[in-house]
Amino acid sequence: MADQNGAPVLALLASMTADSLDVSSLDPQAIALVQIAALVAVDAPPASYLASLALAGEVDVDEAQVRGVLTAVAPIVGTPRVVSATGNIARALGLTLDLAELDEELANE
């Protein structure tokens, strides 16, 4: 049985993301932006944005590009999904900040 901290699940998700980079004909920035668009379309929770935002940061996707994705998908998915996504992205970024603060606190102990 897997341990309770979720590490095997996170490792699987990281592996799936890496595999998508290897097999897709899209460049890494396009993959990151498409993943964000897909998360908007399915009304993903904040935690789901963490991996895609991490990838986006690693491949130099900036805030303007993420806003561009939200604008581009709005006519297809609708205003409620884009508003929800905006809030969930903000929460995901908050989770990231909280995790960084926790890492710093643990390092200082």
Backbone as a ProteinNet text record, in pm:
[ID]
protein_1_A
[PRIMARY]
MADQNGAPVLALLASMTADSLDVSSLDPQAIALVQIAALVAVDAPPASYLASLALAGEVDVDEAQVRGVLTAVAPIVGTPRVVSATGNIARALGLTLDLAELDEELANE
[TERTIARY]
84	0	88.8	46	122.2	118.3	224.1	224.1	120.7	95.9	-11.7	25.5	153.5	192.1	167.2	124	91.4	210.1	328.9	448.3	437.4	384.5	373.6	282	177.8	86.5	156.4	226.5	298.5	406.6	474.4	576.7	515	398.7	329.4	290.6	236.3	196.3	316.9	427.6	549.6	599.2	591.3	632.7	543.6	413.3	320.9	349.4	378.7	410	538	639	765.5	745.3	665.2	637.5	567.1	474.1	402.3	498.3	598.1	698.7	780.3	807.9	889.7	816.8	686.9	617.2	533.9	508.8	426.9	508.5	440.7	506.6	505.9	440.9	436.9	563.2	599.5	713.2	669.2	764.5	729.9	637.8	656.1	567.3	424.9	409.1	274.8	209.6	286.7	232.5	183.2	262.8	223.2	94.8	84.4	-34.4	-156.8	-139.4	-250.6	-298.1	-204.2	-243.4	-326.1	-286	-363.3	-502.1	-509.6	-640.2	-728.7	-670	-747.2	-796.8	-713.9	-755.9	-873.2	-869.5	-981.6	-1107.7	-1094.3	-1210	-1277.9	-1198.4	-1257.7	-1286.2	-1267.1	-1289.5	-1209.4	-1079.5	-989.7	-973.8	-951.6	-927.2	-785.9	-759.4	-628.5	-508.6	-516.4	-401.7	-365.1	-462.3	-435	-352.9	-361.1	-284.4	-137.1	-103.8	33.7	135.8	114.2	210.9	219.8	105.8	107.2	170.9	145.6	209.6	359.5	398.4	542.2	608.7	546.4	600.5	606.3	499.3	495.3	611.4	637.6	749.6	883.6	897.5	1023.9	1052.4	948.4	967.5	943.5	949.7	942.9	810.4	701	569	545.8	501.7	480.1	331.5	305	166.6	80.5	138.3	62	16.3	99.3	61.2	-51.4	-45.6	-152.4	-282.5	-274.6	-394.3	-445	-353.7	-392.6	-469.2	-427.8	-499.9	-640.5	-650.8	-783	-874	-819.6	-897	-936.1	-844.1	-870.1	-977.1	-979.1	-1076	-1211.2	-1217.5	-1342.8	-1463.5	-1451.4	-1569.7	-1614.8	-1524	-1556.2	-1609.6	-1539.8	-1577.8	-1672.9	-1676.5	-1768.4	-1705.4	-1769.8	-1722.8	-1710.7	-1809.3	-1796.2	-1671	-1635.2	-1514.5	-1388.7	-1385	-1267.2	-1254.8	-1363.8	-1361.2	-1316.5	-1370.5	-1330.8	-1181.8	-1135.5	-994.1	-904	-944.2	-864.3	-849.6	-958.9	-953	-870	-885	-810.2	-660.8	-625.6	-484.4	-427.8	-503.3	-457.8	-439.9	-534.1	-521.4	-400.4	-378.3	-262.5	-133.4	-128.2	-8.9	6.4	-104.4	-100.4	-49	-91.7	-42.1	108.3	153.8	296.5	372.9	320.3	385.4	385.3	273.6	266.2	368.6	382.4	478.7	621	649.4	783.5	813.6	714.8	733.3	755.5	682.3	699.4	839.1	884.4	1019.7	1123.7	1103.9	1198	1196.9	1078.6	1067.8	1136.8	1116.4	1177.9	1329.5	1376.2	1521.5	1585.6	1509.4	1562.7	1556	1493.9	1481.7	1608.8
-117.6	0	124.2	229.2	353.1	425.7	504.3	580.5	692.1	754.2	851.7	992	1019.3	1156.4	1195	1103.5	1137.6	1138.4	1107	1112	1024.9	901.6	821.6	886.4	951	1017.2	1135.7	1214.7	1329.4	1284.2	1175	1121.9	1076.8	1012.6	970	1090.1	1193.2	1313.2	1381	1388.7	1447.5	1366.8	1234.7	1146.4	1164.3	1176.2	1195.1	1328.1	1432.1	1562.2	1553.8	1489	1473.3	1393.8	1287.7	1207.1	1288.9	1376	1456.9	1552	1600.7	1686.9	1609.7	1484.1	1401.7	1360.1	1334.9	1277.2	1376.7	1493.8	1591.4	1661.8	1699	1777	1926.4	1962.6	2102.8	2137.9	2266.3	2309.7	2317.3	2317.9	2315.5	2429.4	2549.8	2659.4	2631.5	2582.7	2551.9	2443.1	2341.7	2234.6	2292.1	2376.7	2435.5	2516.5	2593.4	2676	2590.8	2485.5	2395.1	2324.7	2284.6	2220.6	2315.3	2440.6	2538.6	2554.5	2560.8	2572.5	2452.2	2333.1	2212.7	2215.8	2263.8	2274.2	2370.7	2480.3	2574.9	2504.8	2429.7	2364	2264.2	2196.8	2097	2152.2	2282.3	2348.7	2281.1	2268.5	2199.6	2274.9	2200.9	2264.2	2323.2	2408.1	2474.7	2380	2269.9	2178.7	2126.7	2114.8	2066	2165.1	2291.4	2392.5	2392.1	2334.4	2342.8	2287.6	2167.6	2107	2185.5	2227.9	2300.9	2439.1	2503.5	2633.2	2616.6	2507.3	2480.1	2460.1	2379.1	2359	2491.3	2569.7	2699.3	2786.9	2788.7	2868.2	2818.3	2687.1	2628.3	2658.7	2677.5	2702	2848.6	2934.4	3079.9	3131.6	3067.5	3122.3	3233.7	3349.2	3460.1	3481.4	3572.9	3599.9	3645.7	3724.3	3773.4	3657.7	3556.3	3440.8	3362	3348.4	3278.4	3357.5	3489.5	3572.2	3556.7	3546.1	3525.8	3396	3290.8	3163.4	3180.2	3246.1	3267	3345.1	3445.3	3525.2	3442.9	3361.9	3282.1	3176	3115.5	3007.9	3058.7	3183.5	3237.2	3219.2	3246.6	3228.3	3082.7	2989.6	2847.3	2791.8	2819	2759.1	2845.5	2973.9	3063.6	3139.1	3248.2	3335.7	3263.9	3182.5	3118.5	3032	2959.9	2876.2	2961.2	3071.5	3157.6	3226.2	3270.5	3331.1	3227.7	3107.8	3000.2	2969.6	2961.7	2932.5	3040.8	3164.8	3275	3262.3	3233.4	3212.6	3091.2	2983.3	2861.2	2877.7	2954.9	2983.8	3066.1	3165.1	3247	3160.5	3068.1	2978.9	2886.6	2836.4	2749.9	2825.7	2950.4	3030.5	3053.3	3069.3	3080.8	2953.9	2839	2710.6	2701.4	2746.5	2743.3	2829.6	2949.7	3037.7	2975.6	2914.3	2849.3	2736.4	2657	2546.9	2599.4	2707.8	2767	2819.3	2882.4	2931.7	2816.1	2707.5	2590.6	2531.7	2519.4	2470.2	2557.1	2689.1	2780.8	2763.1	2750.2	2731.5	2602.5	2495.8	2367.2	2375.1	2448.8	2462	2540.2	2629.9	2714.4	2647.1	2532.1	2463.7	2392
0	0	0	-69.8	-77.7	56.2	80.3	204.8	198.7	311.9	324.8	279.9	247.2	216.6	71	-12	-149.9	-243.6	-195.5	-279.1	-404	-396.8	-519.1	-624.4	-579	-672.5	-738.3	-657.6	-712.8	-810.3	-779	-868.8	-1000.6	-993.4	-1114.6	-1200.1	-1136.9	-1210.8	-1275.4	-1203.6	-1259	-1377.8	-1366.4	-1475	-1598.1	-1575.3	-1687.1	-1757.7	-1681	-1739.7	-1821.5	-1767.2	-1839.5	-1967.7	-1959.7	-2079	-2185.6	-2144.3	-2243.1	-2313.6	-2243	-2305.2	-2408.3	-2377.2	-2466.9	-2594.2	-2585	-2700.2	-2780.9	-2727	-2798.4	-2906.3	-3013.7	-3118.4	-3084.9	-2975.2	-2932.6	-2855.1	-2857.3	-2776.7	-2630.1	-2537.7	-2395.2	-2350.4	-2402.6	-2364.1	-2409.1	-2531.3	-2581	-2496.8	-2458.8	-2375.1	-2242.5	-2179.6	-2051.6	-2066.7	-2173.1	-2194.1	-2226.5	-2303	-2334.1	-2207.7	-2122.4	-1997.1	-1910.7	-1904.9	-1827.8	-1888.2	-2020.1	-2086.9	-2054.4	-2053.9	-2022.8	-1878.6	-1787.5	-1647.7	-1633.4	-1708.3	-1707	-1756.6	-1865	-1926.7	-1834.2	-1750.4	-1660.7	-1521.2	-1503.2	-1374.9	-1263.2	-1289	-1196.9	-1065.8	-958	-828	-822.5	-723.6	-714.4	-718.9	-648.2	-644.1	-782.6	-870.6	-1005.7	-1086.9	-1051	-1123.6	-1083.8	-969	-919.4	-1018.3	-1069.2	-1160.9	-1290.5	-1342.2	-1469	-1453.2	-1340.9	-1317.7	-1294.7	-1230.9	-1211.8	-1347.5	-1433.3	-1567.5	-1642.1	-1633.3	-1701.6	-1656.7	-1528.5	-1477.5	-1527.8	-1536.6	-1582.9	-1728.8	-1808.7	-1952.7	-1988.2	-1887.8	-1906.1	-1960.9	-1922.8	-1952.2	-1850.6	-1898.3	-1805.5	-1777.2	-1685.5	-1644.6	-1761.1	-1850.4	-1965.8	-2054	-2068	-2148.3	-2081.4	-1949.7	-1877.6	-1890.9	-1874.6	-1895.5	-2039.1	-2134.6	-2274.5	-2294	-2223.2	-2230.1	-2173.9	-2058.9	-1998	-2092	-2157.4	-2252.1	-2373.9	-2421.9	-2542.6	-2520.2	-2402.1	-2378.9	-2330.1	-2287.8	-2232.9	-2325.4	-2455.6	-2540.6	-2553.2	-2528.6	-2540.9	-2409.6	-2299	-2170.4	-2090.1	-2119.3	-2050.8	-1935.3	-1901.1	-1794.5	-1659.7	-1619.5	-1487.5	-1473.8	-1579.1	-1570.6	-1562.4	-1635.7	-1632.9	-1497.5	-1441.5	-1308.4	-1205.4	-1213.9	-1123.7	-1139.3	-1263	-1288.8	-1230.8	-1246.5	-1193.6	-1041.7	-975.1	-830.3	-792.9	-869	-838.6	-865.4	-967.4	-993.1	-877.6	-833.2	-719.7	-595.4	-571.9	-456.9	-472.7	-594.7	-619.6	-592.4	-635.6	-608.6	-459.1	-389.1	-243.7	-179.5	-232.5	-181.6	-202.1	-317.8	-347.6	-248	-220.7	-124.3	14.3	53.1	183.6	194.4	89.5	90.3	98.3	27.3	32.7	172.8	235	371.8	468.3	450	535.6	518.1	392.5	366.9	436.9	430.2	493.9	645.1	703.4	847.5	891.1	813.7	847.5	834.5	736.3	717.2	830.9	891.3	999.6	1136.7	1145.4	1276.1	1314.2
[MASK]
+++++++++++++++++++++++++++++++++++++++++++++++++++++++++++++++++++++++++++++++++++++++++++++++++++++++++++++

